[in-house]
């Protein structure tokens, strides 16, 4: 047993909060720990708190569980803080981030982590994130912040450059790469492909079959990928059983797949000779070739937007299920396989001085990617131990890919500087360097509209 104190901020999430809670409660190594659940929404927090009490009792987790509507009440003595927050209302604001630039002729491919929407999204979330890390510096300065909040690069960069808190960002997107490799090599590796795996979009219909393929592929192949979050590249792929280099076979099998499957990934792979891991829906955010209002490449490449209304509805249904489980009206057996997306493994192996290899971690670059700037947030494989989280060095990225990444790093840093300091000039520079924006006046108009529309969310720009 490795009793420690863990604070989960954003515990009321119907998906992430639920999975993290169940994974923590299931851990035999963390039995007897202190678990503080934090969410600003008192109603959803109460639902999660009742479920936590049930799991604690029925799974014999022996944890001391507390609930808090403000993080400051939970941080004292924490050794790990798991962060997954969004300024609400998530879907409505995301839709607005997309629609505001449309008024000025800028059509974003996705508007979550890149493009003008990436700026607005990050600026909003950085406000509460910096409040949290400032309080961590006082209450638990040695704690690890395990971040899931998006935009991942921008949030981790803000914490790394503007606080003393140690941060690691975790993201499951590398599993999309495993799913695509598994699809291509299914006949060679004996992987079963379920119906419905038609793309890697974040749709309720395609996520389950994609995950089924990824789970099989992870057991059979090892992928080394590196770059930036949602912008990583497959540097090596090998058979776990034989050590065989599978890249040549993958290239052959990929070329034989239906050309309608992930057409943007296909084009980028053909041009740059290295396979992009994230799938079309995220890859599109960082490229300058998918937003032209005349040629409409999003139509040719089948780049869909996030299904805002559907996911908002599913969140409500998820909270209904949490309520039923907490009240004993629904089985909790389905939670026994819940995945914390790496948080539990990080906590267990730092607290217990273990050794754990993680497929992808987001950390300040310390030579891990030799031709990307030092200190920039990069995504690489990682090793977790009692010494913390260290990235695995992968050497240089191919130079054209590195240049695409360097441009995004500059955009990220300008965004963070602007959001932390309320710097309108840095914000404008951020938008003008973003690959989605091609007009001086449009950039200024978008920025002015964002700042006015989100005045209540972005007080730092109005001081």
C-alpha positions as CSV (number, residue, x, y, z in Angstrom):
1,X,0.0,0.0,0.0
2,X,1.2,3.5,-0.9
3,X,-1.2,5.9,0.9
4,X,-0.9,9.4,-0.4
5,X,-3.1,12.4,-0.9
6,X,-4.7,12.9,-4.3
7,X,-6.8,15.9,-5.3
8,X,-9.1,15.6,-8.4
9,X,-10.2,19.0,-9.7
10,X,-13.0,18.6,-12.2
11,X,-14.3,15.5,-10.4
12,X,-17.9,16.2,-11.6
13,X,-17.1,15.3,-15.2
14,X,-19.5,12.7,-16.5
15,X,-16.7,10.9,-18.4
16,X,-13.3,11.8,-17.2
17,X,-14.2,12.4,-13.5
18,X,-16.1,9.1,-13.4
19,X,-13.3,7.0,-14.9
20,X,-10.6,8.6,-12.8
21,X,-12.6,8.1,-9.6
22,X,-13.2,4.4,-10.4
23,X,-9.6,3.8,-11.4
24,X,-8.3,5.3,-8.2
25,X,-10.7,3.3,-6.1
26,X,-9.7,0.1,-7.9
27,X,-6.0,0.6,-7.3
28,X,-4.8,-1.9,-4.6
29,X,-1.6,0.1,-4.3
30,X,-3.4,3.3,-3.3
31,X,-5.6,1.8,-0.7
32,X,-5.9,3.9,2.4
33,X,-5.1,7.2,0.6
34,X,-6.8,10.5,1.1
35,X,-8.9,11.5,-1.9
36,X,-10.3,15.0,-2.2
37,X,-12.9,15.6,-5.0
38,X,-13.3,19.1,-6.2
39,X,-15.9,20.6,-8.5
40,X,-17.5,24.1,-8.6
41,X,-20.9,22.5,-9.5
42,X,-22.2,21.5,-6.1
43,X,-25.0,19.3,-7.5
44,X,-22.7,17.2,-9.7
45,X,-20.1,17.0,-6.9
46,X,-22.7,15.6,-4.6
47,X,-23.6,12.9,-7.1
48,X,-19.9,11.9,-7.5
49,X,-19.4,12.1,-3.7
50,X,-22.2,9.5,-3.1
51,X,-20.8,7.2,-5.8
52,X,-17.3,7.6,-4.2
53,X,-18.7,6.5,-0.9
54,X,-20.3,3.4,-2.5
55,X,-17.1,2.4,-4.3
56,X,-15.0,3.0,-1.3
57,X,-17.3,0.7,0.7
58,X,-17.9,-2.0,-1.8
59,X,-14.4,-2.2,-3.3
60,X,-12.7,-1.9,0.1
61,X,-10.6,1.0,-1.0
62,X,-10.2,2.2,2.6
63,X,-9.8,5.8,1.4
64,X,-10.7,8.9,3.3
65,X,-12.9,10.8,0.8
66,X,-13.8,14.5,1.0
67,X,-15.7,16.8,-1.3
68,X,-15.0,20.5,-1.9
69,X,-16.5,23.2,-4.1
70,X,-13.3,25.2,-4.1
71,X,-9.9,23.8,-4.7
72,X,-8.2,25.9,-2.0
73,X,-10.0,23.9,0.7
74,X,-8.6,20.6,-0.6
75,X,-4.9,21.3,-1.5
76,X,-3.2,21.2,1.9
77,X,-0.8,18.3,2.0
78,X,-1.6,17.1,-1.5
79,X,1.1,15.1,-3.3
80,X,-0.8,14.8,-6.6
81,X,-3.3,17.1,-8.2
82,X,-5.3,15.7,-11.2
83,X,-6.7,18.6,-13.2
84,X,-9.5,18.3,-15.8
85,X,-11.5,21.4,-15.9
86,X,-13.4,23.5,-18.5
87,X,-14.9,26.9,-18.1
88,X,-18.6,26.3,-18.6
89,X,-20.8,26.0,-20.6
90,X,-18.2,23.9,-22.6
91,X,-20.1,23.1,-25.8
92,X,-21.8,26.6,-26.1
93,X,-18.5,28.4,-25.7
94,X,-16.7,26.0,-28.1
95,X,-19.4,26.7,-30.7
96,X,-19.0,30.4,-30.1
97,X,-15.3,30.1,-30.6
98,X,-16.0,28.6,-34.0
99,X,-18.7,31.0,-35.1
100,X,-17.2,34.4,-34.1
101,X,-14.3,34.1,-36.7
102,X,-16.8,33.1,-39.4
103,X,-18.1,36.7,-39.3
104,X,-14.7,37.9,-40.5
105,X,-14.2,35.2,-43.2
106,X,-12.2,32.8,-41.1
107,X,-13.5,29.2,-41.2
108,X,-11.6,27.0,-38.6
109,X,-11.4,23.2,-39.1
110,X,-12.2,22.4,-35.5
111,X,-11.6,25.4,-33.1
112,X,-10.6,23.5,-30.0
113,X,-6.8,23.5,-29.6
114,X,-5.5,25.4,-32.6
115,X,-6.7,28.3,-34.7
116,X,-8.4,31.4,-33.1
117,X,-10.6,29.0,-31.1
118,X,-7.5,27.6,-29.5
119,X,-6.5,31.0,-28.3
120,X,-10.0,31.8,-26.8
121,X,-10.2,28.3,-25.3
122,X,-6.8,28.5,-23.7
123,X,-7.2,32.1,-22.5
124,X,-10.4,31.2,-20.6
125,X,-9.0,28.1,-19.0
126,X,-5.7,29.7,-18.1
127,X,-7.5,32.0,-15.7
128,X,-8.7,29.3,-13.3
129,X,-5.6,27.1,-13.9
130,X,-3.3,29.8,-12.8
131,X,-5.4,30.4,-9.7
132,X,-5.1,26.7,-8.9
133,X,-1.3,26.6,-9.4
134,X,-0.8,29.8,-7.3
135,X,-2.6,28.1,-4.4
136,X,-0.6,24.9,-5.0
137,X,2.6,26.9,-4.6
138,X,1.5,27.8,-1.1
139,X,-0.3,24.7,0.0
140,X,1.5,21.8,-1.7
141,X,4.6,23.2,-3.6
142,X,6.1,19.7,-4.1
143,X,3.0,18.1,-5.5
144,X,2.8,16.9,-9.1
145,X,0.1,18.5,-11.3
146,X,-1.3,15.8,-13.7
147,X,-3.0,17.8,-16.4
148,X,-5.8,16.7,-18.8
149,X,-7.2,20.2,-19.4
150,X,-7.1,21.4,-23.0
151,X,-5.5,23.0,-25.0
152,X,-2.9,20.7,-23.5
153,X,0.2,22.4,-24.8
154,X,-1.0,25.8,-23.8
155,X,-2.1,24.9,-20.3
156,X,1.1,22.9,-19.6
157,X,3.2,25.8,-21.0
158,X,1.5,28.3,-18.7
159,X,2.1,26.1,-15.6
160,X,5.7,25.4,-16.6
161,X,6.8,28.9,-17.4
162,X,4.7,30.9,-15.0
163,X,4.8,28.8,-11.8
164,X,7.1,26.6,-9.8
165,X,4.7,23.6,-10.0
166,X,5.8,20.4,-11.6
167,X,3.5,19.5,-14.4
168,X,2.9,16.5,-16.7
169,X,0.2,16.5,-19.4
170,X,-1.5,13.2,-20.4
171,X,-3.5,12.6,-23.5
172,X,-5.0,9.4,-25.0
173,X,-4.6,10.5,-28.6
174,X,-1.7,8.2,-29.3
175,X,-4.1,5.4,-29.1
176,X,-5.7,6.7,-32.3
177,X,-2.4,6.0,-34.0
178,X,-2.5,2.4,-32.6
179,X,-6.0,2.0,-34.0
180,X,-4.9,3.2,-37.5
181,X,-1.8,0.9,-37.4
182,X,-4.0,-1.9,-36.2
183,X,-6.4,-1.4,-39.0
184,X,-3.7,-1.4,-41.6
185,X,-1.9,-4.5,-40.2
186,X,-5.0,-6.4,-39.2
187,X,-4.5,-9.2,-41.6
188,X,-0.8,-9.6,-40.7
189,X,-1.3,-9.4,-36.9
190,X,-4.6,-11.2,-36.6
191,X,-6.5,-8.1,-35.3
192,X,-10.3,-8.2,-35.4
193,X,-11.8,-5.1,-37.0
194,X,-15.4,-4.4,-35.8
195,X,-18.0,-2.8,-37.9
196,X,-18.2,1.0,-37.7
197,X,-14.5,1.9,-37.7
198,X,-14.8,4.3,-40.6
199,X,-12.7,7.3,-39.3
200,X,-11.1,8.6,-36.1
201,X,-13.6,11.4,-35.5
202,X,-14.7,12.1,-31.9
203,X,-18.2,10.6,-32.6
204,X,-20.1,8.3,-30.2
205,X,-20.5,5.9,-33.1
206,X,-16.8,5.5,-34.1
207,X,-15.1,5.7,-30.7
208,X,-16.0,2.2,-29.4
209,X,-14.8,0.3,-32.5
210,X,-11.7,2.4,-32.7
211,X,-10.8,1.7,-29.0
212,X,-11.4,-2.0,-29.6
213,X,-8.8,-2.0,-32.4
214,X,-6.4,0.1,-30.4
215,X,-6.5,-2.3,-27.4
216,X,-5.6,-5.2,-29.6
217,X,-2.8,-3.3,-31.4
218,X,-1.1,-2.1,-28.2
219,X,-0.5,-5.7,-27.2
220,X,1.1,-6.5,-30.5
221,X,3.0,-3.5,-31.7
222,X,5.1,-0.7,-30.1
223,X,5.0,2.8,-31.5
224,X,7.5,5.5,-30.8
225,X,5.9,8.9,-31.5
226,X,7.0,12.4,-30.8
227,X,6.2,16.0,-31.5
228,X,3.5,18.1,-30.0
229,X,0.2,17.2,-28.4
230,X,-2.3,16.3,-31.1
231,X,0.5,16.9,-33.6
232,X,2.8,13.8,-33.1
233,X,4.5,11.7,-35.7
234,X,5.3,8.0,-35.8
235,X,9.0,7.7,-35.7
236,X,9.2,3.9,-35.3
237,X,6.8,0.9,-35.2
238,X,7.8,-2.6,-34.3
239,X,6.4,-6.0,-33.6
240,X,6.5,-6.6,-29.8
241,X,7.0,-10.3,-30.2
242,X,9.8,-10.3,-32.8
243,X,11.3,-6.8,-32.7
244,X,10.7,-6.5,-36.5
245,X,10.5,-3.1,-38.0
246,X,6.9,-2.8,-39.3
247,X,7.2,0.6,-40.9
248,X,7.7,-0.7,-44.4
249,X,4.9,-3.2,-44.2
250,X,2.6,-0.6,-42.6
251,X,3.4,1.8,-45.5
252,X,2.4,-0.9,-48.0
253,X,-0.8,-1.9,-46.2
254,X,-1.8,1.7,-45.5
255,X,-1.6,2.5,-49.2
256,X,-4.0,-0.3,-49.9
257,X,-6.7,0.9,-47.5
258,X,-9.8,2.8,-48.7
259,X,-8.5,6.2,-49.7
260,X,-11.6,7.8,-48.1
261,X,-10.2,6.7,-44.7
262,X,-8.5,9.6,-43.0
263,X,-7.7,11.5,-46.3
264,X,-5.8,14.4,-44.6
265,X,-3.6,12.0,-42.7
266,X,-3.0,10.2,-46.0
267,X,-2.0,13.3,-47.9
268,X,0.3,14.5,-45.1
269,X,2.0,11.1,-44.9
270,X,2.5,11.0,-48.6
271,X,4.2,14.4,-48.7
272,X,6.3,14.3,-45.5
273,X,7.1,10.5,-45.4
274,X,6.3,10.2,-41.7
275,X,2.9,9.1,-40.4
276,X,1.0,11.6,-38.3
277,X,-0.6,10.0,-35.2
278,X,-3.5,12.1,-34.1
279,X,-6.1,11.4,-36.9
280,X,-7.6,14.0,-39.2
281,X,-9.9,15.7,-36.7
282,X,-7.0,16.9,-34.6
283,X,-4.2,17.1,-37.2
284,X,-6.2,19.6,-39.1
285,X,-5.9,22.3,-36.4
286,X,-2.2,22.9,-36.9
287,X,-1.9,22.9,-40.7
288,X,-2.2,25.9,-43.0
289,X,-3.9,24.0,-45.9
290,X,-7.4,23.2,-44.6
291,X,-9.2,26.6,-44.0
292,X,-9.3,28.3,-47.5
293,X,-12.9,29.7,-47.8
294,X,-12.7,29.4,-51.7
295,X,-11.5,25.9,-52.1
296,X,-13.2,24.6,-49.0
297,X,-10.7,21.8,-48.3
298,X,-12.7,20.6,-45.2
299,X,-15.3,19.3,-47.6
300,X,-12.9,17.5,-49.8
301,X,-11.2,16.0,-46.8
302,X,-14.4,15.2,-44.8
303,X,-13.3,17.2,-41.8
304,X,-16.3,17.3,-39.4
305,X,-16.9,19.7,-36.6
306,X,-17.4,18.6,-33.0
307,X,-21.0,17.4,-32.4
308,X,-21.7,20.0,-29.7
309,X,-25.4,19.3,-29.1
310,X,-25.0,15.5,-29.0
311,X,-22.1,15.6,-26.5
312,X,-23.9,18.1,-24.3
313,X,-26.9,15.7,-24.2
314,X,-24.6,12.7,-23.4
315,X,-23.1,14.6,-20.5
316,X,-26.5,15.0,-19.0
317,X,-27.2,11.2,-19.5
318,X,-23.8,10.5,-17.9
319,X,-24.7,12.4,-14.8
320,X,-28.0,10.5,-14.6
321,X,-26.0,7.2,-14.6
322,X,-23.7,8.6,-11.8
323,X,-26.8,9.4,-9.7
324,X,-28.3,6.0,-10.1
325,X,-25.0,4.3,-9.3
326,X,-24.5,6.5,-6.2
327,X,-28.0,5.7,-5.0
328,X,-27.5,1.9,-5.5
329,X,-30.0,1.7,-8.3
330,X,-27.4,0.7,-11.0
331,X,-24.5,-1.8,-11.0
332,X,-21.0,-0.4,-10.7
333,X,-19.4,-3.5,-12.2
334,X,-18.9,-1.7,-15.5
335,X,-16.5,0.7,-13.7
336,X,-14.0,-2.0,-12.8
337,X,-12.2,-1.6,-16.2
338,X,-12.3,2.2,-16.1
339,X,-9.2,3.9,-17.4
340,X,-7.7,7.0,-15.8
341,X,-5.7,7.6,-19.0
342,X,-2.5,7.3,-17.1
343,X,-3.1,9.3,-13.9
344,X,-3.2,6.2,-11.7
345,X,0.0,4.8,-13.2
346,X,1.8,8.1,-12.7
347,X,0.6,8.3,-9.0
348,X,1.4,4.7,-8.2
349,X,4.9,4.8,-9.6
350,X,6.0,8.2,-8.2
351,X,4.6,7.4,-4.8
352,X,5.9,3.9,-4.8
353,X,9.3,4.4,-6.5
354,X,8.3,2.0,-9.3
355,X,9.2,2.1,-12.9
356,X,6.6,2.6,-15.5
357,X,6.9,3.3,-19.3
358,X,4.2,5.6,-20.6
359,X,3.4,5.9,-24.3
360,X,3.1,9.7,-24.3
361,X,3.7,12.4,-21.8
362,X,3.7,16.2,-22.3
363,X,6.7,17.8,-20.6
364,X,9.0,20.8,-21.0
365,X,11.6,19.8,-23.6
366,X,15.0,19.0,-22.0
367,X,16.6,17.7,-25.1
368,X,14.0,15.1,-25.7
369,X,13.4,16.4,-29.2
370,X,16.7,17.8,-30.1
371,X,15.6,20.2,-32.9
372,X,12.7,21.7,-31.0
373,X,13.2,24.7,-28.5
374,X,14.4,23.9,-25.0
375,X,11.5,24.3,-22.5
376,X,8.8,24.0,-25.1
377,X,6.0,21.5,-24.2
378,X,6.7,18.4,-26.3
379,X,4.9,15.0,-26.4
380,X,7.3,12.0,-26.1
381,X,7.4,8.6,-24.5
382,X,8.0,8.9,-20.8
383,X,9.5,6.9,-17.8
384,X,7.8,7.3,-14.4
385,X,9.6,6.5,-11.2
386,X,10.2,7.9,-7.7
387,X,12.3,10.6,-9.4
388,X,9.2,11.9,-11.2
389,X,8.4,11.9,-14.9
390,X,11.2,12.0,-17.5
391,X,10.8,12.1,-21.2
392,X,12.6,9.6,-23.5
393,X,15.0,11.2,-25.9
394,X,14.0,10.6,-29.6
395,X,16.6,12.7,-31.3
396,X,15.6,15.2,-34.1
397,X,12.3,15.2,-36.0
398,X,12.6,15.4,-39.8
399,X,13.3,19.1,-40.5
400,X,10.1,19.9,-42.4
401,X,8.0,18.4,-39.6
402,X,10.1,20.2,-36.9
403,X,9.5,23.5,-38.7
404,X,5.7,22.9,-38.5
405,X,6.1,22.2,-34.8
406,X,8.3,25.2,-34.2
407,X,5.7,27.5,-35.7
408,X,3.0,26.0,-33.4
409,X,5.3,26.4,-30.4
410,X,5.7,30.1,-31.1
411,X,1.9,30.4,-31.4
412,X,1.5,28.6,-28.1
413,X,4.0,30.7,-26.2
414,X,2.4,34.0,-27.5
415,X,-1.0,32.7,-26.5
416,X,0.2,31.9,-23.0
417,X,2.0,35.2,-22.6
418,X,-1.1,37.1,-23.7
419,X,-3.5,35.1,-21.4
420,X,-1.3,35.3,-18.3
421,X,-0.4,38.9,-18.7
422,X,-3.5,40.3,-20.4
423,X,-1.3,41.4,-23.3
424,X,-3.4,42.3,-26.3
425,X,-0.4,42.8,-28.6
426,X,0.9,39.3,-27.8
427,X,-2.7,38.0,-28.5
428,X,-2.8,39.7,-31.9
429,X,0.7,38.3,-32.8
430,X,-0.6,34.8,-31.7
431,X,-3.5,35.1,-34.1
432,X,-1.4,36.4,-37.0
433,X,1.1,33.6,-36.7
434,X,-1.6,30.9,-36.5
435,X,-1.8,29.0,-39.8
436,X,-5.6,29.5,-39.9
437,X,-5.4,33.3,-40.1
438,X,-4.3,35.0,-43.3
439,X,-5.5,38.6,-43.0
440,X,-4.4,41.4,-40.8
441,X,-7.8,43.1,-40.4
442,X,-9.5,39.8,-39.8
443,X,-7.1,38.9,-36.9
444,X,-7.8,42.2,-35.2
445,X,-11.5,41.9,-35.7
446,X,-11.6,38.4,-34.3
447,X,-9.5,39.4,-31.3
448,X,-11.7,42.4,-30.5
449,X,-14.8,40.3,-30.8
450,X,-13.5,37.5,-28.6
451,X,-12.3,40.0,-25.9
452,X,-15.7,41.8,-25.9
453,X,-17.8,38.7,-26.1
454,X,-15.8,36.9,-23.4
455,X,-15.2,40.0,-21.2
456,X,-16.5,38.2,-18.1
457,X,-14.2,35.2,-18.7
458,X,-11.1,37.2,-19.6
459,X,-10.8,39.9,-17.0
460,X,-7.0,40.1,-17.4
461,X,-7.4,41.9,-20.7
462,X,-9.6,44.6,-19.2
463,X,-7.6,45.6,-16.2
